[in-house]
Amino acid sequence: MSISHQYTYIETQDPELIRQAAALIDQRDDNAHPLDHDSFCRSRAVIVALKTDGSLVGCAAIKEGAGDVAEMGYLVVHPDYRRQGIAQRLTQERVRRARAVGVKLLWATVRDENQASKANLLKAGWTFWHSFYSVRGTGNIIDWFYMPLMDDVDVDTMMQTLVGSRVMFR
């Protein structure tokens, strides 16, 4: 558990906090596609930001999966609590957790127009890789980012495996 300013950041498996986190994600203002609640509940790690009264103001996860490559996602901060460093701290906590369990490469996707999320990743030391058209057929451009957690990572090979046959935008 970590305390930063007036917020506490914890990794949780508590069903009620997971439910609250999922509800927050469902209310996000850029909800291009609905949350898969079953998948969210299988996340490798869910980190929440709590006020001193225990109310949830933000959440983020390392998505479900196994192995030494992991996807970060589901980062949402309640609109009333944005611009306070909560998203940055949630990102740091997920990186710390991934390192602790031996993940070699973290990756994340962000819609091209989501400047706040892209800035958050870059500020945290992530690297932009490439932009691709969404596989959902929406016409959205999706930016891919990565963060190697070990020195011996062949980033391009690993990222290309994740991207598969997606069409590069630029």
C-alpha positions in Angstrom: 0.0 0.0 0.0 1.2 3.5 -0.8 0.0 6.9 0.4 0.3 10.0 -1.7 -1.2 13.3 -0.5 -4.7 12.5 0.5 -5.1 9.3 -1.5 -4.2 5.7 -0.8 -3.1 3.4 -3.7 -3.7 -0.3 -3.2 -3.7 -3.4 -5.3 -7.0 -5.1 -4.6 -8.9 -8.3 -5.2 -11.8 -7.1 -3.0 -15.0 -7.8 -4.9 -16.7 -4.6 -3.8 -13.7 -2.4 -4.9 -13.5 -4.3 -8.2 -17.2 -3.6 -8.7 -16.7 0.1 -7.9 -13.8 0.2 -10.3 -15.8 -1.4 -13.1 -18.6 1.1 -12.5 -16.2 4.0 -12.8 -14.8 2.5 -16.0 -18.4 2.1 -17.3 -18.9 5.9 -16.7 -15.8 7.1 -18.5 -16.4 9.9 -20.9 -14.6 8.3 -23.9 -16.4 5.0 -23.7 -15.9 3.9 -27.3 -16.7 0.3 -26.4 -18.2 -1.3 -23.3 -16.1 -2.8 -20.6 -15.9 -6.6 -20.6 -16.5 -7.1 -16.9 -15.4 -10.8 -16.9 -12.1 -9.9 -18.5 -11.6 -7.0 -16.1 -12.2 -9.3 -13.1 -9.4 -11.5 -14.5 -6.9 -8.7 -14.6 -3.4 -9.5 -13.4 -3.6 -6.6 -11.0 -6.2 -3.9 -10.2 -4.9 -0.8 -8.5 -7.3 1.7 -7.0 -7.0 5.2 -5.6 -9.0 5.8 -2.5 -9.8 9.0 -0.5 -9.3 8.9 3.2 -13.0 8.0 3.7 -12.4 4.9 1.5 -14.3 6.2 -1.6 -12.8 5.2 -4.9 -11.6 8.1 -7.1 -9.5 6.2 -9.7 -8.5 2.8 -10.9 -6.2 1.1 -13.4 -5.2 -2.5 -14.2 -2.6 -4.8 -15.7 -5.0 -6.7 -18.0 -5.5 -10.4 -17.9 -2.9 -12.6 -19.4 0.2 -14.6 -18.5 3.9 -14.6 -19.3 6.5 -11.8 -19.4 4.6 -9.4 -21.6 1.6 -7.5 -20.1 -0.9 -4.9 -21.2 -1.8 -1.9 -19.1 -5.3 -0.5 -19.4 -8.5 0.5 -17.8 -7.0 3.7 -16.4 -9.9 6.0 -15.2 -9.9 8.9 -12.8 -13.3 10.3 -11.7 -13.7 13.7 -13.4 -13.9 15.6 -10.1 -10.4 14.3 -9.2 -8.5 14.8 -12.4 -5.3 16.9 -12.7 -4.1 15.9 -9.3 -1.5 13.3 -10.3 -3.7 10.3 -9.6 -3.4 8.9 -13.2 0.4 9.3 -13.0 0.5 7.5 -9.6 -1.7 4.7 -10.8 0.6 4.2 -13.8 3.7 4.1 -11.5 2.0 1.6 -9.2 1.2 -0.7 -12.2 4.8 -0.5 -13.4 6.1 -1.3 -9.9 3.8 -4.4 -9.7 4.8 -5.6 -13.2 8.5 -5.4 -12.2 7.8 -7.3 -9.0 6.3 -10.3 -10.9 9.0 -10.4 -13.6 7.2 -8.8 -16.6 9.8 -7.9 -19.2 7.7 -5.6 -21.4 4.6 -3.5 -20.7 2.5 -2.2 -23.6 -0.5 0.0 -23.8 -2.8 1.4 -26.5 -4.4 4.8 -26.5 -6.8 6.4 -28.9 -4.9 9.1 -30.9 -7.1 11.9 -29.6 -6.6 11.1 -25.9 -3.8 13.6 -25.3 -4.0 13.3 -21.5 -3.3 9.5 -21.5 -0.5 9.8 -24.0 1.1 12.6 -22.0 0.7 10.4 -18.8 2.6 7.5 -20.4 5.4 9.7 -21.9 5.9 11.5 -18.6 6.2 8.1 -16.9 9.0 7.1 -19.3 7.1 5.1 -21.9 8.0 5.2 -25.6 5.6 5.7 -28.5 5.9 2.9 -31.0 3.5 3.3 -33.9 -0.1 4.2 -34.8 -2.6 1.7 -36.2 -6.1 1.7 -37.4 -8.6 0.2 -34.9 -9.4 -3.4 -35.6 -13.0 -2.6 -34.5 -13.6 -0.9 -37.9 -14.4 2.5 -36.2 -11.8 4.4 -38.2 -10.2 5.4 -34.9 -6.4 5.7 -34.8 -4.8 3.8 -31.9 -1.3 4.7 -30.7 0.8 1.9 -29.2 3.3 2.6 -26.4 5.8 0.3 -24.6 8.1 0.2 -21.6 10.8 -2.4 -21.3 11.4 -3.5 -17.7 14.5 -5.5 -18.5 17.5 -4.8 -20.7 17.4 -7.9 -22.8 14.0 -7.1 -24.5 13.7 -7.3 -28.3 11.0 -4.6 -28.3 10.3 -4.5 -32.1 9.9 -8.3 -32.3 7.6 -8.4 -29.3 5.5 -5.5 -30.3 5.1 -6.7 -33.9 3.9 -10.0 -32.5 1.2 -8.1 -30.4 0.2 -5.9 -33.3 -0.3 -8.8 -35.7 -1.9 -7.9 -39.0 -3.2 -4.4 -38.0 -2.8 -1.7 -40.6 -0.2 1.0 -39.7 -1.5 4.6 -39.9 1.8 6.5 -40.1 
